[in-house]
Amino acid sequence: MKVTLLGTGDATGTPKAGCTCQNCQYAFEHNIERLRTSLLIEHEEQYVLIDSGPDLRRQLIEIQKRLGRLPKIDAVIWTHGHFDHFMGFGEFYRVQKIPHIYGADDVLDYCTSFFSFLLPEKKQHRKKPFVPFELIGLRWTLTPVTHPPTPTYGVVIEPISPGVHQKWRLGYTSDTNQDIPKTTYDLFTGLDLLLIDGIFPNEIAKVEKHLNYEEAVSFAQELHAHSFYIVHMSHYLPFDTPYSGHDGDVFEL
């Protein structure tokens, strides 16, 4: 299984339009970006996106560059109803057959109202929190996190029938604070790879509905993640920040 970070930025991305801060200037000078946070999961030549933000067209092109072709995206999982996590879904129009959508009831109730012209009921798959489901030969579990006031979910992915040398668990949450439900905390404990929200450095701001960078690092260590990377980062975080994920990073599990 491979996971590719298609984007690691927050809602504004980096560089932020109109900003002249040191980090944005560095991004311009070195022709690098943080697109809005999204993941590509590849397994057995099947592909699932976690979140479909407004940079999706660019991200699909980057996938095509890396693989030499644009593979069919089989499904998209929406974590919550903020524009930077689902509003790019329309980019699939006239690019490929519209993928199936997976998510919790409250997320799909909101998000599908914007794409009713693309998403018939048969393509909507409503999944209950903490109830695993199978998709592209993997086991997926939606895990509620705390991102007030919006219903928001993390995701835990693992093999369906792991062998001795194939046992691993991946966890992802791009928008949350530290006050997550106990069941989610338990599922996120001891992950092989954790991708976690870390939006600002502490000296810039404290946001109730997100983890700051320092909080994210501390929380990942508390959860005993074997490996972790920060995603959903604002332009206030330099590109060489320790533990930060970068657009285009690929991990194999």
C-alpha positions as CSV (number, residue, x, y, z in Angstrom):
1,M,0.0,0.0,0.0
2,K,1.2,3.5,-0.8
3,V,0.1,6.8,0.5
4,T,1.0,10.1,-1.3
5,L,0.6,13.5,0.3
6,L,-1.1,15.4,-2.5
7,G,-1.3,18.5,-0.4
8,T,-0.1,19.5,3.1
9,G,-1.5,23.1,3.4
10,D,-4.4,24.6,5.3
11,A,-7.3,26.4,3.7
12,T,-5.2,29.2,2.2
13,G,-2.3,27.1,1.0
14,T,1.3,28.2,0.9
15,P,2.3,30.6,-0.6
16,K,-0.8,32.5,0.6
17,A,-2.1,34.8,-2.2
18,G,-1.0,38.4,-1.6
19,C,1.3,37.5,1.3
20,T,4.9,38.7,1.5
21,C,6.0,36.9,4.6
22,Q,9.4,35.1,4.7
23,N,7.9,31.7,4.2
24,C,5.7,32.8,1.2
25,Q,8.7,34.6,-0.4
26,Y,10.7,31.4,0.1
27,A,8.0,29.4,-1.7
28,F,7.9,31.8,-4.6
29,E,11.7,31.8,-5.0
30,H,12.0,28.0,-4.8
31,N,8.8,27.3,-6.8
32,I,7.3,25.1,-4.1
33,E,3.8,25.0,-2.6
34,R,1.6,23.5,0.0
35,L,-1.6,22.7,-1.8
36,R,-4.7,22.0,0.3
37,T,-4.4,18.8,2.3
38,S,-5.4,15.6,0.5
39,L,-4.1,12.0,0.4
40,L,-4.0,9.4,-2.4
41,I,-4.1,5.8,-1.2
42,E,-2.9,3.2,-3.7
43,H,-3.5,-0.6,-3.2
44,E,-3.6,-3.4,-5.8
45,E,-3.8,-0.9,-8.7
46,Q,-6.8,0.8,-7.1
47,Y,-7.0,4.4,-5.9
48,V,-8.8,6.3,-3.2
49,L,-8.6,10.0,-2.4
50,I,-9.1,11.2,1.1
51,D,-10.6,14.7,0.7
52,S,-11.1,16.5,-2.6
53,G,-10.2,20.2,-2.0
54,P,-10.1,23.1,-4.5
55,D,-6.6,22.1,-5.7
56,L,-7.8,18.8,-7.1
57,R,-7.2,19.6,-10.7
58,R,-3.5,20.4,-9.9
59,Q,-3.2,17.3,-7.8
60,L,-4.6,15.0,-10.5
61,I,-2.1,16.5,-12.9
62,E,0.7,15.8,-10.4
63,I,-0.5,12.2,-10.1
64,Q,-0.4,11.9,-13.9
65,K,3.2,13.3,-14.0
66,R,4.4,10.9,-11.3
67,L,2.8,7.8,-12.8
68,G,3.0,8.7,-16.4
69,R,-0.8,8.3,-16.7
70,L,-3.9,9.4,-14.8
71,P,-5.3,6.4,-13.0
72,K,-9.0,6.0,-12.4
73,I,-9.9,7.2,-8.9
74,D,-12.2,4.5,-7.6
75,A,-13.5,6.4,-4.6
76,V,-13.3,9.6,-2.5
77,I,-13.7,9.8,1.3
78,W,-14.8,13.1,2.7
79,T,-13.8,13.9,6.2
80,H,-15.9,17.0,6.8
81,G,-17.8,19.8,5.1
82,H,-15.3,22.6,4.8
83,F,-14.5,23.9,1.3
84,D,-10.8,23.0,1.4
85,H,-11.7,19.4,1.9
86,F,-14.5,18.7,-0.6
87,M,-15.3,21.5,-3.0
88,G,-12.9,20.4,-5.7
89,F,-14.9,17.2,-6.4
90,G,-16.4,18.8,-9.5
91,E,-13.0,18.6,-11.1
92,F,-13.8,15.0,-12.0
93,Y,-16.3,16.2,-14.5
94,R,-15.3,15.1,-18.0
95,V,-12.0,13.7,-16.7
96,Q,-13.2,10.3,-15.6
97,K,-16.2,8.3,-14.5
98,I,-17.4,10.0,-11.3
99,P,-16.0,8.2,-8.3
100,H,-18.0,6.7,-5.5
101,I,-18.2,8.8,-2.3
102,Y,-17.8,7.5,1.3
103,G,-18.4,9.3,4.5
104,A,-20.5,9.7,7.6
105,D,-24.2,10.6,7.3
106,D,-23.8,14.2,8.6
107,V,-20.9,14.8,6.2
108,L,-22.6,13.4,3.2
109,D,-25.9,15.2,4.0
110,Y,-24.1,18.5,3.7
111,C,-21.5,17.9,1.0
112,T,-23.6,16.0,-1.5
113,S,-26.1,18.9,-1.7
114,F,-23.4,20.8,-3.7
115,F,-22.9,18.0,-6.2
116,S,-26.3,16.5,-6.7
117,F,-25.8,16.8,-10.4
118,L,-22.8,14.4,-10.2
119,L,-23.7,12.1,-7.4
120,P,-26.7,9.8,-7.7
121,E,-27.7,7.9,-4.5
122,K,-26.1,4.7,-5.8
123,K,-22.7,6.4,-5.6
124,Q,-23.1,7.6,-2.0
125,H,-21.9,5.2,0.7
126,R,-22.9,6.2,4.2
127,K,-20.6,4.7,6.9
128,K,-21.1,4.7,10.6
129,P,-18.3,5.9,12.9
130,F,-16.2,3.1,14.5
131,V,-17.7,0.5,12.2
132,P,-15.0,-0.8,9.8
133,F,-15.8,-1.2,6.1
134,E,-13.8,-2.7,3.2
135,L,-12.7,-0.7,0.2
136,I,-10.0,-1.6,-2.4
137,G,-8.9,-4.5,-0.4
138,L,-8.3,-2.5,2.8
139,R,-10.2,-2.0,6.0
140,W,-11.2,1.6,6.8
141,T,-12.7,3.1,10.0
142,L,-14.1,6.6,10.3
143,T,-13.2,8.1,13.7
144,P,-14.9,11.2,15.1
145,V,-12.5,14.0,16.0
146,T,-13.1,17.4,17.5
147,H,-13.2,20.3,15.1
148,P,-16.0,22.6,16.4
149,P,-18.7,23.3,15.2
150,T,-18.3,21.0,12.2
151,P,-18.8,17.2,12.3
152,T,-15.4,15.9,11.4
153,Y,-13.8,12.5,11.1
154,G,-10.3,11.0,11.0
155,V,-9.6,7.7,9.2
156,V,-7.7,4.6,10.3
157,I,-6.6,2.2,7.5
158,E,-5.2,-1.3,7.8
159,P,-5.0,-4.6,5.9
160,I,-8.1,-6.8,5.9
161,S,-6.2,-10.0,6.7
162,P,-2.6,-9.0,7.6
163,G,0.1,-11.6,7.5
164,V,3.0,-11.7,9.9
165,H,5.0,-9.2,7.8
166,Q,2.0,-7.2,6.5
167,K,0.6,-5.9,9.8
168,W,0.4,-2.1,9.8
169,R,-2.0,0.8,10.6
170,L,-2.3,4.3,9.1
171,G,-4.2,7.1,10.8
172,Y,-5.1,10.5,9.4
173,T,-6.8,13.6,10.8
174,S,-6.3,16.9,9.2
175,D,-8.6,19.0,11.3
176,T,-8.9,18.4,15.1
177,N,-7.9,19.6,18.5
178,Q,-6.6,17.4,21.2
179,D,-9.9,16.7,22.9
180,I,-10.8,13.6,20.8
181,P,-13.2,10.9,21.9
182,K,-11.7,8.1,23.9
183,T,-12.5,5.5,21.3
184,T,-10.7,7.6,18.7
185,Y,-7.8,8.1,21.0
186,D,-7.5,4.3,21.4
187,L,-7.6,3.7,17.7
188,F,-5.0,6.3,17.1
189,T,-2.6,4.8,19.7
190,G,0.4,2.9,18.4
191,L,-0.1,3.7,14.7
192,D,2.7,2.8,12.2
193,L,2.1,6.1,10.4
194,L,0.1,9.1,11.7
195,L,-0.7,12.2,9.6
196,I,-2.0,14.9,11.9
197,D,-3.2,18.5,11.8
198,G,-0.7,21.2,13.0
199,I,-1.8,24.5,11.7
200,F,0.2,27.3,13.4
201,P,3.3,27.6,15.6
202,N,2.3,28.4,19.2
203,E,3.8,31.9,19.1
204,I,1.5,32.9,16.2
205,A,-2.0,31.9,17.4
206,K,-4.0,29.4,19.3
207,V,-7.1,28.1,17.4
208,E,-9.7,26.2,19.4
209,K,-10.6,23.8,16.5
210,H,-7.0,22.9,15.5
211,L,-3.8,21.6,16.9
212,N,-0.9,23.9,16.9
213,Y,2.4,22.5,15.5
214,E,3.9,22.0,19.0
215,E,0.7,20.4,20.2
216,A,0.6,18.1,17.2
217,V,4.1,16.9,17.8
218,S,3.5,16.3,21.5
219,F,0.2,14.6,20.8
220,A,1.7,12.2,18.2
221,Q,4.4,11.3,20.7
222,E,1.8,10.7,23.4
223,L,-0.1,8.4,21.0
224,H,3.2,6.4,20.5
225,A,3.1,6.8,16.7
226,H,6.0,4.9,15.2
227,S,6.2,7.6,12.6
228,F,4.3,10.8,12.1
229,Y,4.1,13.9,9.9
230,I,2.3,17.2,10.3
231,V,-0.2,18.2,7.6
232,H,-2.7,21.0,7.2
233,M,0.0,23.6,7.8
234,S,-0.3,27.3,7.4
235,H,2.1,29.6,5.7
236,Y,3.5,30.5,9.1
237,L,5.4,27.2,9.3
238,P,8.7,27.1,7.3
239,F,9.2,24.3,4.8
240,D,12.1,22.8,6.8
241,T,10.0,22.5,10.0
242,P,10.8,19.1,11.7
243,Y,8.2,16.4,11.2
244,S,6.4,18.4,8.5
245,G,5.0,16.5,5.5
246,H,5.7,17.8,2.0
247,D,3.5,17.7,-1.1
248,G,4.5,14.7,-3.1
249,D,5.9,12.7,-0.2
250,V,5.2,8.9,-0.7
251,F,5.1,6.3,2.1
252,E,4.9,2.6,1.7
253,L,3.3,0.3,4.3
